[in-house]
Amino acid sequence: QVQLAESGGGLVQAGDSLRLSCAASGGTFSSYAMGWFRQAPGKEREFVAALARNGNTNVAGSVKGRFTISRDNSKNTMYLQMNNLKTEDTAVYYCAAALTVLWIAPSVSTPYRDWGQGTQVTVSS
């Protein structure tokens, strides 16, 4: 089991950028595929991006070209660089960890066993 803690959320204007961080502890970080999900008020949680253990990425179409997922195994930290933010990106963002085969970056929540508490991102127009 790994403990996850998100940070970096905040209130920004449309077109701005933010970088979210997800710090992991209590497990071997490099053994996990990592993912970002988000949940807007009144909506179901949705996939944002994922990063396999071998570096393969999987990014939702709604954020492709604007969001970049990365990880630094030496710091046990995953990042989500969010550029050109839109009002529809407003949500609570969660990071999650999954024990999967080397090349898989899951886009569904089922494989993710460990989740952070979330960080709020609010984009104003």
Salt bridges, closest charged atoms under 4 A:
GLU46 OE2 - ARG38 NE 2.52
ASP89 OD1 - ARG38 NH1 2.91
ASP89 OD2 - ARG66 NH1 2.73
ASP114 OD2 - ARG113 NE 3.69
